[in-house]
Amino acid sequence: MMDKLVNFKADFFKALANPLRIKILDCLRDGELTVSDIRDRLEIELPNVSQQLAVLKAKNLVISRKQGNNIYYACSDKKIFTLLDIAKKIFNSHLNDIQKTLKQL
């Protein structure tokens, strides 16, 4: 049972291991967007956006709804933004430590 939980966590973090997927999630902080909206904000090709959204959707990190010809995407759980914000704080802390070490050298 514990192995399943660890594997689930690893798969979850694999979904976040791509910079473009993190950028897409950051775009969705303020609410749902279409694929075209995301493409325009990130200035990347539509197939790339669609491919990464498919990964995020497969891991239940985003949800979608169709309205007319548009598909709208939204973050499935706003707590993901808390996780991303905490990760940013951890990375900034590490960078500060590295900068201090470099100055000492």
VENUR-V780674 format. One record per backbone hydrogen bond with DSSP energy under -1.0 kcal/mol. NH is the residue of the N-H (numbers start at 1). CO is the residue of the C=O. E is the energy in kcal/mol with one decimal. If there is no record, write none. Layout:
BEGIN
nh->NH co->CO e->E
nh->NH co->CO e->E
END
This chain:
BEGIN
nh->5 co->1 e->-1.6
nh->6 co->2 e->-2.4
nh->7 co->3 e->-2.6
nh->8 co->4 e->-2.4
nh->9 co->5 e->-2.5
nh->10 co->6 e->-2.4
nh->11 co->7 e->-2.6
nh->12 co->8 e->-2.3
nh->13 co->9 e->-2.5
nh->14 co->10 e->-2.0
nh->15 co->11 e->-1.6
nh->17 co->14 e->-1.3
nh->22 co->18 e->-1.8
nh->23 co->19 e->-2.3
nh->24 co->20 e->-2.4
nh->25 co->21 e->-2.3
nh->26 co->22 e->-2.5
nh->27 co->23 e->-1.9
nh->28 co->24 e->-1.3
nh->29 co->26 e->-1.3
nh->31 co->28 e->-1.1
nh->33 co->73 e->-2.2
nh->38 co->34 e->-2.2
nh->39 co->35 e->-2.7
nh->40 co->36 e->-2.6
nh->41 co->37 e->-2.3
nh->42 co->38 e->-2.5
nh->43 co->39 e->-1.7
nh->44 co->39 e->-1.1
nh->49 co->45 e->-1.8
nh->50 co->46 e->-2.7
nh->51 co->47 e->-2.5
nh->52 co->48 e->-2.2
nh->53 co->49 e->-2.6
nh->54 co->50 e->-2.0
nh->55 co->51 e->-1.5
nh->56 co->52 e->-2.4
nh->57 co->53 e->-2.7
nh->58 co->54 e->-2.4
nh->59 co->55 e->-1.5
nh->60 co->57 e->-1.8
nh->61 co->56 e->-3.1
nh->63 co->74 e->-2.9
nh->65 co->72 e->-2.0
nh->67 co->70 e->-3.1
nh->70 co->67 e->-2.0
nh->72 co->65 e->-3.3
nh->73 co->33 e->-3.4
nh->74 co->63 e->-2.2
nh->76 co->61 e->-2.1
nh->80 co->77 e->-2.1
nh->81 co->78 e->-1.4
nh->83 co->79 e->-2.0
nh->84 co->80 e->-2.4
nh->85 co->81 e->-2.4
nh->86 co->82 e->-2.5
nh->87 co->83 e->-2.5
nh->88 co->84 e->-2.0
nh->89 co->85 e->-1.9
nh->90 co->86 e->-2.3
nh->91 co->87 e->-2.6
nh->92 co->88 e->-2.5
nh->93 co->89 e->-2.2
nh->94 co->90 e->-2.2
nh->95 co->91 e->-2.5
nh->96 co->92 e->-2.4
nh->97 co->93 e->-2.1
nh->98 co->94 e->-2.3
nh->99 co->95 e->-2.7
nh->100 co->96 e->-2.3
nh->101 co->97 e->-2.2
nh->102 co->98 e->-2.6
nh->103 co->99 e->-2.1
nh->104 co->100 e->-1.7
nh->105 co->101 e->-1.2
END
